[in-house]
Amino acid sequence: MKRLPLLLTPVLAATLVAASPAVQAAPASVESAVKAKPAIADVFPYCSWWVETTPETMNVAFPDTSATYWTTPYLALPGMSIEVAGTFPETRFLAFTAYNNAGGVYESETGAPSQITDFDIVPAPNTPQPNPWAATSSPDTPAGGTFTVTLREGVDPGDVNALPILPPDPQPQGKAPANLGFLVMRVYLPEGSAQDVALPKLTVVDAQGKRTALPACSGKGMAAIGKISKAAKFLGILKQIKAGTWPAPQPSPCTTEPGGCPPENSFFRASAATTNSFFPNDANAYASMLFTPTPGNVVVIKMLAPTSPWNVEGGTTPVPWPTNDYQLRYWSVCNNVYAAPYPVVANPKPKKGTTYGCVADNAAVRDDEGYVTIAISPPKSRPSNATAANGVNWLPTSVSKPKDMEMVALRNMLASQGFTNAIQNVPSGSEAAATAAVMGDYYPEVAVCTTLEFERGGAAGCLSAPQ
């Protein structure tokens, strides 16, 4: 299996001093006076990649357990740019996105988007490897080539490796200044773990051309940043994001029918403003299903799985894109608590770890015809036969919020042009019938039965019983 090449990053440990015998014999007071300072730059944001976000560290806004996000806040000054120099990683998906001070994507004055996705990134000249996601690459092209993406002013559609650093008319958002932005690096399904991903180096270039390389953030570096008043405010914003209170509580997706939520136990496509508005990934589209967890009941979902590279080297490797070989780059089904901050279900295990309410395409058990069956229930109501050995993917409901409504999100990522049944082709704000009309055979079938009924007849018996 291909391995991710190493990338040298700045070392944020104490400075080592080669001491002579005379220095070693110096009094303790002299030794204590020579203390290394955390390596931080002298310009905001002082270091790169402040936050690594997963459902374990910041479980907000319908996250996916297969995704990891690294975030750097920045204050864009006139004429300033930020260079992102990195190495193509060994992952299923990669994207860089610039967000405004409310966590939203935007376009430049001429319509250039603020997100660049892996297959659109042009490698650096003379790089040892091409972009492994490029359509011209072979399916087994190794990762390892280098690239530079730049956030700057005056970006036009078609500009190579360029993102607009701010919206055309930025506005303050509460206490957040108008020129505040967030750079996010997003990966899905890295080979190994997120710690195996080599993070790009960030360089701030001011209007006069002065270049300031930002060291990678460390524990000591972040502690030093917290003592700087200019940075402390942004650390406070990150805490509010984690709590789901910034810039405001996320709106619910109950907007497809006047006067209330859509019927439970059926999939619909909510408006983008309700399910994909807060630090969104423009490559994703969602079909949502609301339901109320009930002790002793099981929700059963059966869906025809779109084709994706789930079984290519474990599903953690780049594949050329666009392509006609697969219908989607990735899909998943996640069960979320339908209450702010809208976390994915995360139940602590009795001894150690956490059980999450997500199943990704490379982990899903499917039958010989490509169908995936999912059973969702409170942990104490899990049927004894709701197991992978019986062809069932079981997901839990929340233990800490047992009375809250929950929302199942079916993600479709990067649909191929020929996949007309993709959720991307369902008009935003569509109710169940309109969603089913577009998704066709890929629209999920849903049924509810008791735990006892499931144990007697399995998922098939539950789906065939009168509802």
N, C-alpha and C positions, 0 to 999 in steps of 0.2 A: 504494500500500500504506500502511496506517495506520502512523504513527510514534508512538513512545512520547513523551509529553510530558515535558519536563524537570522535575526536582524539585530544588529548592535544598537542598543538604546542607551541614553544617558544614565549613568550610575548615580543614584541619589543617596549613597551612603556617606558616612563621614569621610572627610579628606584624610588620606593617609600621609603622615609625615615621616620621612626617612630620618631617624634620629642618630646623631653621632654619639659616642660615649659621653662627651661633655654635656650634650642635651639630656641624655638619659639620667645624668647625675644632677640635673637642675632641681631646685626646690619645688615642692608640690605646688606652691602658689603660682610659679611660672607655668607649670604644666597645665593647670586648670585654666589659665588665661588663654591658652591656645585651643580653642574649641571650634570645631567645624560647624559651619552654618548650613542649613538645608539649601540645596541647589534650587533656587527659583530665579526666574528672570526678573528684570526691572520694569517690565511692561505688563499690563493686564493682558491675558489672564494669569501670568506668572508661571504657569506650568500647563502641560497638556493632559487632556483626558481626566478631568476632575472626577468623573463618576462612571463606574461600570454598573450598568443596570440589567438586572434579571428579575424574575418574579421573587427570588430570594431577597433581593436588596431593595427593590422598589416595585411592589406589586400593585400597579395602578393602570387604569385605562385599557382593560382587556388585553393583557400581554400574552405572548406565546412562549411556552417553556423552552422552545428550540431556539429562541432568539436572544442575542446579547447586544446591548447598546453601550457605546462609550460616548460621553458628552463633554464638550468644552464650551463654556460661555465665552462670549467676546463682546467688546464694545467697538463698533466700527467707526473709525474717524475718517474724515475726508481724505481720499487718496490712499487709504490703507488697504492692504491685501493680506491674506493668510494662505501660505503654501502648505499643502498636505502631501508629504513625500513618503511613499510606502512601498510595500511589496505585495503583489497579489497573493492572498492567503488561500489555504486549502479549505474552502467552505462551499456549501451549496449556494449561498447568496451573499452578496456584498452590496452596500449602497452607502453613499455619503449624502447627507441632507442638511441644508441650512434652514433653520426655523426662525421665525420672528419672535418678539418678546412675549407672545401669547401661545407659543408652541405650535404655530401654524406654518404650512408651506406657502410659497408665494411665487410670483414671476417678476422678472425684470420689466422695465418699461416696454421692451420690445418682445416680451413673451418667453424669455428663457426661463426654464423651471429651476427651482432651488434644490432639486435632487438629481444625482447622477447614479445610475445603476451599473453594476459590474460590467456588462457587455459593452457599454458605451465608453468605458474608460480607455483612453489610448495609451499604450505603453511608452515609456521614455525611449528616446533614440538609443540604439545600440544596447538595449536591455538584453540580458542573456535569454529571456523567455518571452514569448508573446503573451497577450491577454488570453488566459485559458477559457474565458467566456465568449471571446470573439467568434462570430459566425464562421470566420475563415480558419479557426483553429481546429485541430483534430480532437475527437472526444477524449483522448488520453494525453492531451497537452498538460505538462506539469505546471504547477504554480511556481512562483518565484521571480517573475519579471517585475521590474520596478515601474513606478508611475508618479506623477505629480498632478494633483488637482488643486486649483486656485480659486479662492473666494475673493471677488473683487468687484469694483464698480463697472458699469458699462458693458455688461455681458449681453450678447445677442444670441438668438437661437442658432445652433450649429457651431458656436465657439467650442474649441476642443478643451475638454477637462476644466471647464470654468463654471462656477456657480455665482449668482448674484449675492453679494455679501449682505444686502438689506433690501427690503421692498422699496418700490419707487417713492412712497410717501409714508415713511414709518411714523407711528404715533405712540405716545407713552401708554403703558398698560399698568394702571395703578401706580405702584412705586417703581415699576420697571421702566427705565428710560427708553426713549424711542430707538436709540441706536444699539440696544441690546439684542444680540442674536445668539443662537445655539448651533454649534456644529455637532452632528451626530454621525458616528460610524456604526452601521448596523450589519450584523452577520447572522445568518441562520445556519445551524448544524455545522459547526467547525469540526474538522478532524481532530480527535483527541478531546480537548476542552477549550473553553474561552481563553484560558491562560496560555494556550499554545499559539494564539493569534498574535503576530508581531504588529504592534500598533504603529501607525505612521508617525513620523516626526513633523511637528508643526513649527513653522517659521512665520513670525509677524514682520511685515515689511511696511514701514511708514511712508508718508508722502514724499519724503526726501530720499527714499531708497535705503534707509538704515534697516538692516536685517537683524532680528533678534530670534535666536533659536530657543524654543521653549523646552525645558527638560520635562521628562515624564513625571507626573505627580507621584508623590510617595506619602507615607504617613506623616513623616516629619515636615515634608514640604507643605502638605495640606494644613498641618498645625500652624506653620508659619503664615500661610495665607489667611487663616482665620483671625490672625492678629492685625491684619491690614483692614482698616475701616472700609475701604473701597470694595474689598472682596467679601467682607463679612455679610454685606447685604445680599450678595448673590448666593452665598451659602444658605442664607435664610430662604431665598426663593426656592432653592432645591429642596429644602425641607418641606415647604408648602406644596411643592409638586408631589412629593412622596405622600403627603397627607391627603392629597386630592382637593386642596383648598385654593390652588392657584392655577390659572388666573381666576377661576371660579369653579365650583363643582361641575363635573361633567354632566351634560344634559342626557336624559334618558332617550332611548331609541323609540319611544312610543309616539311617533309622529306620522305613521302611515295611515292611520284612520282618525277622522275627526272625533274628538271627545274621549280618547282613551287608547289603551294598548291594543294591538292586534290579538286575535284569538290565540290562546296558548296551544303549544304542541304542533305548531306549523311554522315553516320557514318563510321569512319575508326579507326583503332588502330595505333596511332603514335608510334614511338620508345620510349622506356623507357627513353632515354636520353633527350627527349624533353618535356614529360608531367609528369614524375615522377622521376626527377633527383635531385631536390633541396629540402632537408629535406623530403624525400619520406616516405610514409607508405608502407612497403612491403606487407601489407595485401590487398592493393588496386590494381585494374586494371581499365583502362579507355578506353572507346570508345569516340571519339571526332567528333564533327560536326562543320564546319565553315559556317558562313553566314554573310551577310551584312545587317544590319538593314535599313529598308526603311520606311519612314513615310507613313502611310496608308496601310501597308502590315502586315500580320500575318503569322508567321511560326508555323505550327501545327505538333506536334510529337505524335504518338500513339504507345505505347509499351506494350507488355505483361510483367507484373511485376513479377520478380522471387519471390518465397516465401521467407519470412524473418520474424523474430519475431517482426514485426512492431506493432502488437496488443497485445503483452504480457505485461500487466501492463503499457500500454502507450508507449511501445517500449523503456523504459529506464531501463530495468533490465537485469542482466546477464542471459544467457541461456547456458546449457552444450554444449561443442564443442570438437571435431567434432560430427556431427549429421546427420541423414538422414531425420529429421523432417523439415528442411529448406534448400533451395538451396543456400542462401546467408545469411551472418550475417547482412548485411545492404546494401542498395542501395540509391542513390540520383541522381538527375539531377540538374546541376548548370550551369548558363549562365555567362560567363566570358568575360571581355574586352580582345581582342587579341592584347595587347600592354603592354610592360613592365610598371609596375611590375606584369602584368597578374592578376589583381584583379577580384573577383567575382563582378558582377554588384551590385552596392549599391547606390540607389537613395534616397536622403533626402526627407522626407515627408514635405508638406507645413507647418505643424504646429510643429510636433515633431516626432522623430524616423527616421528609415531608412527602405526602401523596398529593400530586397535582391533578387537576381536572383537564388534562390535555393529552391528545394522542396525535403524533405527527405521522406523515405518510410512510416514513421509513420504519416506524415501530408498529404500525397498524396490522393486525391479523386480518386477512381477507380470504374469501373462498376462491375456488377455481375459476369462477366467472368474473372475478374482480370486484365483488361486493364486499363492503365493510359493514359489520354489525356492531353497534355501540349500545351498551346498557348503562343507564345512569340511575343511581339510587343513593340514599343515605348509606353510609358504610355498614350500619347494623342491619340494613335491609338488603344487602347484596345477596343475590341468589347463589347457592353453592355451585351451580353450573354456569355462572357468568364468568368464564375463564377463557384465556387464550387457547387452551387445549380444546375447548368446545367451539372455537371460532368466534368468540365474543370479546370485544374490547370494553372493559368496564371502567367507568369514570365515576368519581364520588360527587356527592353534593356536599355543601359546606357544613362542617360540624360546629364552627363558631357562630355562624349566622343561619341557623336551621329554619327560621321563619321567613327569611327574605326570598323573594322571587329570584330565579336564576335565569341566565341567558346563555344559550349555546351559540357559539360563533363558528361557522364553517368558513375557513379562509381559502380563497383561491389566489395564488401568487403568479404573476406574469403569465397570463393566458396566451397561448399561441393563436395566431390570426385565424387559423382554421377551426378553432374550438369555439363554435358558436354558442354552445351551452354554458359557457363560463359565466360566473356571477358578474364579471365585468360588463357583460352585455345586458344585464337586467337594469332597467331604469332605476335610478335612485329614488327611494320612497315608494317602492312597489309593495303591494300587499301579497298575500300568499299565492293567490291564483295567477297573478301576473308574473310572479317569480317562477312558479312551476312551469308556466307556458314557455319561458325562455330556457330554463334548465333542462326541461324534457326528462329523459331517462336518468339524468344526474340529480334530479330533485329528490331529497331524502324522504323516505316513508317513515312515519312516526306512529307509535302506538303506546298505550299505557296499560299495564296489567299489575297484578299483585305479585309479590315475591313468590308466593306459593304457586300461582299460575305459571310463572316463568320456570320454576323448578320442575313442574309437571310437563310442560309442553315446550320449553326452551323459547328462544327468540322467535322462531317460526310460529309457534303456537300463540304467542302474544300478538304478533303482527296479523295473524289470520282471524283472531277473535273479534267479534263485533265491538265497535268502540262507541 
